Amino acid sequence: MNYRMITYILGWILIFEAIFMVLPAVTALCFGESAVLWFAATAIICLVPGILLTQIKKPVNKKLYSREGFVIVSLSWIVLSVFGALPFFLSGEIPSFIDALFETVSGFTTTGASILNDVEKLSKSMLIWRSFTHWVGGMGVLVFIMAFVHLSGAQNMHIMKAESPGPSVSKLVPRIKTTALLLYSIYFVLTLVEFVLLLVGGMTPFEALNTAFATAGTGGFGIYNSSLGGFSAYIQIVVVVFMLLFSVNFNSYFFLLKGKPKEALTSEVLVFFAIVAASIVTIALDISNSAGSMGKAFLDSSFAVSSIISTTGFSTADFNLWPELSRTILVLLMFIGACAGSTGGGIKVSRIIIMFKNLWKELLVMIHPNLAKKVKLDGRSVDHETVRSVSVYLVAYVLLFTASLVLISIDNHDLITNFTAVAATVNNIGPGLEAVGPTANFAFFSAFSKIVLIFDMLAGRLELFPMLLLFNPATWRK
């Protein structure tokens, strides 16, 4: 285990977090808020140990292997969240540190679950920090750091694989640093385009920036208690479009820019949009009577489906009040989630496809034992390692989900609330049903349950294994 390299990268995490404090600090100055002191204090608290860890005893051996990659990613996100919670806690705007940590983890993991009963009581600078955590966490903070900091060798692929969502990760170009820079360039441009379109729709710069950050990271933190329910149909349509755009594998945008549309339109992308279309039509028909008009039904359905499958978590209507068919579809979409390589959460469409193809293959083998058949995706055979990792992931997912559900049931809340609370946090969605519905929050859970759900958010964002490996003694052996 290369401990010196681990602490070196954690130092860079703290330095970058200090830099991240500039945006909310400037916002506080613009609005004349005293919170600027707390962002400055947090920046110093991050900067001092960050400089010490990166400048004193620099690592001689900079090689990283798979277990270092997993440990670096998991510890980085924990450190990022703990220090990121300080402005909320020190300012007193969220007086409980567990609550402040829950809100921060929810932000960085792009979950969007909140413990705030009245989000509009937060200062403008805290709101911008809250939304900015979505944007930072959306593409991955270590991917961001790799775009600007030199980390030697191809071993850095272990970090990208551990942090990036999906069953497999590939380099777009030979150098990892260039790949990271390309991904963040696409991410930044899409965010900027949405920001401009929201301004055109009548949002103030502050509203548009918060909304663009939250949409890009598919996080869903709103700055109003009504989320986006009070905005025009134009604004809602723009957000729907970008929630779906940020749910697509970013490799597809790279191939489009390279003039390779066939490689961009993968089976995962096509299945994803097929699921979205079928869900929107079904729910729209189901809620047409209560919506008042078919147009309103389609708008509400489109927004809810896009918000849930992208795991953004914005809301314009209380889908907790919809008929059981619509609620059931939305719960299923919570588990499916977005495409691999996007900023969305969930199990991922590619895993669902591989799982069904593998099931079909096994059924055929039962009938024809001598049949030699491989799982294929986009005309190419899926290697055994990827199929195996999908199976192991699903087992780990079910075990974590079950354990979390049992643990938070100690609070004695109803089953639907507990089930959808775990689903909303493990899949990084935000709202669930019943007591954690789109008009409610997670404040009523005990501190113990909040810690369980915090772990679920981190595990869900990091594809389970980096967080689970922290508890394996073999991970820490030299």
N, C-alpha and C positions, 0 to 999 in steps of 0.2 A: 504493500500500500504506500503510495507516494504522498505522505502526509504534508510535506512541505509544499507540494504543488497544490494540494487542496486548500491550505490556508492562504496561499498566494492568490488563488482565484477568488476566495471569499473576501480577501482584501479589496480586489477590484470591484466586487459586488457592492461593498460599502462605499467605495469612492463614487461609483456611478449612482448609487442611491442618494449620496450627498448632492450630486449634480441634478438629479431629478427634483430635488427640493426647490430649485430655482424657479420653476414655473408657478407653483402655488405661492411662493414667497413674493414674486412679482405681482401675482393676482391680488394678494393681500395689500401690497403697496398701492395698487391701482384703486382698490375699493376702500382704502384707509382703515384696514383691519389690523388689530393688534396681533393676530395670529402669525404675522411675519416673524415675530420673535421666536415662536415655537418651531417654525420651519428652519430658521437660522440655527437655533440650538440643536435641532435634530441633524442638520447638515454637519455641524461641528462634531457631534457625537459619532456620526458615521465616518467622517473624514479622518479623524485622528487614528483610530485603530486600522482604518483602511490603508493609510500611508505606511503605518508601522508594519503591517503584514506584507505589503508589496515591496517595500524598500529595504527592510532589514532581513538579512539572510535569504537572499533570493535563491530559489531552487536551482541547483546545478542540473539535476535530472528532471527534464520537463516532459518525459514520456507519460502518457495516460493510457490506461487500459480500461476494459469495460466496467470493472467494479469501481475504479476511480471516477469514471464518468457518471455512474449512478449516484455515488456518494456526493460528488461535487454538485450535481443538479439538485438532489434532495436538500442538502444542507444550505445551498444558495437560496433556495426558495423559502426555507425556514428563517434564515437570517434576514432576507429581504423583507419578509412579513413582520417579524418582530420589531425591527427598526422602523419600518414603515408605519407601524401603529403608534409610534411615539407622538406625532403631532396631534392626533385625535385625543390621546390620553393626557399629555402634558397641558394642552389647552383647556381641558375639562369639558370639551364639547361631547366627548364620550367618556364619562368618568370611570367606567370599569375597564381595566386593561384587557380582560377576556373579551369583552364586547368590542373594544377597539381592535383587538387582534382578529376577531371574527370578521369584522367589517373590512379590514385590510387584506386578510387572506381571501375573502370573497372578491375583493377587487383585483388583486394580482392573478388569481386563478380564473378570472373572468366568469365567476359564478353569478354574482349579482344578488345573492341572498343578503338581506339586511336585518339588523337588530334595531333600526331606527323607527320609532313610532311616528315621528314627524321630521322628514328629511329636510323640509324647508326651514327648519330652525338652524341648520348648519350654516356657518359663514361661507361666503363665496369661495374663499381660498380652500376651505376644507372640501367643498363640493368639487372643485377642479382637481384637487389631489385625489379624491375618491374616484373620479372618472379617469384620471390619468393613469391610475394603477391598472385599469383595464387595458389601456393602450400598451403600456409597458409589458404586461403579462401576456397579451394576446399572441404575439409572435414568439415570445420567449426572451427572457432577460439575458440568458447566456448566449443565445443567437445574436442578440444585439451587441453584447460585449465582444463576441468573436468577429463582428464586422469592423470593430475599431481598435481592438487590442491584439497584438501579435501573440498567439499561442502556437508554439512550434509543432510542425508535423501533422501528418494525416491522422494521428491519434485523436485529434479533436473531434473526429467523426463520432467517437464514443459519447461525447457531450451532446452533440446535436441529436443523436439517436435517442439518448435518454430523456431529452427535453421535448422533442418534436412529437406531435400526436400522430398515431397511426401504426399499423403493423410493421411497416418498413420505411426507411428513410434513404434517399439517394442524393448524391451531389449533382447539382445542375451543371457545374463547371468543375474543372480539376481541383481548384483551390477552395478549401472550406471557407476561408475568409471572404472570398469573392461570392460564394454561394450565399453566405449570410447577408452580405451587402446587397445582393440582388433581391433577396426576399424582403428585406426591410425597405428597399427602394419602392418595390411594388406596393407594399403595405402603406408606406407614407403617401404615395400618389393617390391610391384609392381613398385614403382618409381625407386628403386635401380636396378631392373632387366632391366627396359627400359634404364636407364642410361648406363649400361654395354653393352647392345646390340647396342646402338648408338655409343659407343666408338669403338666397333668391326667394325661398318660400316664406320669408318674413321672420325667421328666428333672429334674435340678437346674436352678436358674435359669441357672447358667453354661453348662450343656450346651444348654439350650433357646435361650438368646440366640445362641450360636454357630451352632446349627443353623438358627435362623430367619434370621439374617443371610445364611448361605450359601445357603439355599433361595430367599430373596427375590431375591438377585442372580443366581440360577441359577449359582452358582459352584462349590459342592461341596467346599470345604475342610472336612475332618473334623478333629476334635480327638483321635481315636483312630486307631491304625494300621489297625483293622478298619473304618474309616469308620462306617457305621450298622449293620453286620452284627451287632453285639452287642445291639441294642435290640429291643424287643418288636414283634410284628406290628402293634399299634396305632400305635406311633411310625412305623413304616415306611409304613403306609397314610396317615397324616396328611401325611408328607413327600411321598408320591406325589401326593396331591391338590393340595398347594400348589406342587409343581414344575410341574404342569400349569396351575394357575391363573396362575402368574407367566409362563407361556409364551404366554398370550393377549394380544392387542393391548389395551393399557390403555384405548384409546378405547371398547372394548366395555363396560367397567365404567362409563364415563361415561354411555353411552347407556342402560345398565340403570338407573342412578340417575335418569336423566331419564324413565324409564318408556317407553323405546323399544326393546323386545326385538328387533324385526325388524331394526333398524339394528345392534344388538349382535351378532346371529348372522349374521355375514358368511359368504360362501363360504369365505374363508380359515379361519375358526374351525371351520366344519363339516368341511372337508377335513382340517384338522389333527387333529381328534378321530377322524375316520374312519381316518386313517393309524395313530394310536395304538392304536385298537381292533383293527384288522387285525393289527398287529405283535404285540400282546400275545397274541392268540389263537394265532397261528402259532408263536411262540416257546414258549408254554406247552405246546402239543402236542408240539413238537420236543424239549423237555427233560423231559417228564413222567416218563420212565423213570428218569433220573438224579436227579430232584428227590425221588423217594420217594412223593410224593402229588400229585394234580392241584391241590389247594389250594396247596401249597408252590410248585408250578410256576407257577401264576398269580400268586402274590405276587412271586416272584423275577422273572418276566417283566414284570409291571406296573412293578416298581421299575426294572429295567434300561432298559426302553423309555422310561419317563417321564424317567429321569435323562439318557439320551442325547439324545432328541429335544428336551428342554428345554435341553440343553447344561449341565446342572448338574454331573454327574460324580460324584455320590455312588454308593456301591456297597454291596450286601449280599451279593453272591455273585460269584465269580470267573468272569465271562462269557467270559474268555479260554479257559476249559476247555470251553465249550459246543460243540455240533455246528456244523459249517460253515454250515448254513442260518441258524442263530440269529446267528452272528457276522457273516455277510454282511448280514443285515437291520439289525443294529446299526450297521455301518459306513455303510450307506446312510442311516440316520437321522441319522448325524453330519453329513452334507452337507445334508439337508433342513432340520434345525433347527426353531426355534420360529416363532411368528407375528411379523410386522413390528410394531413399536411395543411389544414386550414386553421383558423383560430377558434373553431368550434369544439365542443366537448362531445360527450356521449361515447357509446361503444365504437362508433364510426361505421359508415356505410360499407367500406371495403371489407371490414371484418365480418359484417353481416353476409355479404356476398360470398366470401370465402367459406364461411361456416355452412351456408346452405349448399354450396357446390361440393363441399367435403361430405356433407350428409348424404347427398344424392350419389356421390361416388361410392360411399360405404354401403348404401342400399343395393347398388348394382353388384358390388363385390360379393354381397351375401347371396345373390342369385347366381352369379357366375364367379366362383372362387378363383378361377385362373385368369380372370380379366385383369389386364394391366392398364390402368386408367389413371391419369394425373389430373389434378385440379388446375384449370386454366383460367386466366384472367386477361382480357384484351388480347386473346390469341396466343399468349405466352404461358408456359407452365409455371405454376407457383411452386417455388422450391419447398422441400419438406420442412425446412427450418421455419419458414414463415407460417405454414399450416399448423405446425406444432405450437408456435408462439401464440397463434390465435386461440387454439384450444386451451393452452395454459392460462392465457389472459382471461378467458371466459370463466374458468374455474376459480381463479383468484378474485375475479369480479363478484361472482356469486357468494363466495365465502366472506369477502369484505362487506358486501351489502347485507348479508344475513347477520353477521356479527354486529354491525352498526345498528341495524333495526332492533335487535335484542337489547343492546346497551341503552339506546335512547328510550326504549319502552319502559324503563325504570321510572321515567317521569309520569307515566300513566296517562298519556294522551291517546286519542283514538288511533286506530290502525291506519286509516287513510292518511291522516296527518303525518304519522311517523314514517309510513312507507314512502310517501311522496317527498317528505323532507330529506330522507336519505337519497332518493332518486335525484332530487334537485341539486344536492351537494356533490354526490359522486359523479354525476354527469355534468356538473358545472352549469346548471340552468338558472337557478334562482328561485322562482316561484313554484309551488306545488299545488296541492288542493286542500280544501277545508281550512284548518287554522293557519296554514302557510300558503294560502292562495294568493293571487296577484294583488289583492288589496290588503293583505296582511303582512306579517314579518315573523322573524325568528326570535324575537325578544323574550318570549315566554318560556323558552327552554332553560333548563338549569345550566349552571356553569359546566358541569360534567358533560351534559349532552352537547353543549356548544363546542367543547374540546373534541369530542368524537366527530362532530360535523366539520370542524376545522381540519382534522386529519383527513376526512373524506374528500374535502375540497382539494387539498394538496395532492392526495393520492389520485383523484380523478384527473386533475390537470396534468400530472406527470405519468399517466398511464400505469398507475399502481405500483409497478416493480421498484422504482427508485426509493419510494417511501417504505415499502415492505422490507427491502433489503437492509435497511438500517437496523432491523431487529434480528438479523441473522449474524451470529458471532463470527461465522466464516468470512464475512465481508471485511472485518477489521483485522484479520490475521495478517502478519507480514509474510 
